[in-house]
Amino acid sequence: MKTKNERRLRNSVLKLLLLLPYIALLWLPFYNRQYPALFGFPFFYWYQLLWVPLTSLLLYLVYRKTQ
């Protein structure tokens, strides 16, 4: 049985995962380019669109693990 402090620490670490999309999308110089293109979409667009399902997946995982 985990103690309350151990659960709180684990939940805090899991919630830090939610910062990944913000960091990845706010660091504009990383993806502000045209190539590599994917299905005719420049990297700038498909990189941002890729984070939509990834963020949803992260939210789901953190929610399930913290409940």
LINVEN-V690500 format. One record per residue. N is the residue number from 1. RES is the residue in one small letter. PHI is phi as a letter, one per 40 degrees, with the letter a starting at -180 (NA if undefined). OMEGA is omega in degrees with one decimal (* if undefined). Layout:
N_RES_PHI_OMEGA / N_RES_PHI_OMEGA
This chain:
1_m_NA_-179.7 / 2_k_c_177.7 / 3_t_c_-178.4 / 4_k_c_179.4 / 5_n_c_178.0 / 6_e_c_177.6 / 7_r_c_179.6 / 8_r_c_178.7 / 9_l_c_179.1 / 10_r_c_178.8 / 11_n_c_178.8 / 12_s_c_179.0 / 13_v_c_178.3 / 14_l_c_-179.9 / 15_k_c_174.9 / 16_l_c_175.8 / 17_l_c_-179.5 / 18_l_c_176.3 / 19_l_c_-178.1 / 20_l_d_179.7 / 21_p_c_179.8 / 22_y_c_-180.0 / 23_i_c_-177.3 / 24_a_c_-176.9 / 25_l_c_178.1 / 26_l_c_177.9 / 27_w_c_-172.1 / 28_l_d_180.0 / 29_p_d_179.3 / 30_f_c_-173.9 / 31_y_b_179.1 / 32_n_c_178.3 / 33_r_a_-174.8 / 34_q_c_-175.1 / 35_y_b_9.1 / 36_p_c_178.5 / 37_a_c_178.9 / 38_l_b_-176.8 / 39_f_f_178.8 / 40_g_g_178.1 / 41_f_c_176.3 / 42_p_c_-179.1 / 43_f_d_-178.7 / 44_f_d_-177.6 / 45_y_c_-174.5 / 46_w_c_175.2 / 47_y_c_178.3 / 48_q_c_179.7 / 49_l_c_177.3 / 50_l_c_-178.1 / 51_w_c_178.4 / 52_v_c_177.8 / 53_p_c_178.1 / 54_l_c_178.2 / 55_t_c_177.0 / 56_s_c_178.7 / 57_l_c_177.7 / 58_l_c_178.1 / 59_l_c_179.6 / 60_y_c_-178.5 / 61_l_c_179.5 / 62_v_c_178.7 / 63_y_c_-178.1 / 64_r_c_-177.6 / 65_k_c_-178.9 / 66_t_c_178.4 / 67_q_c_*
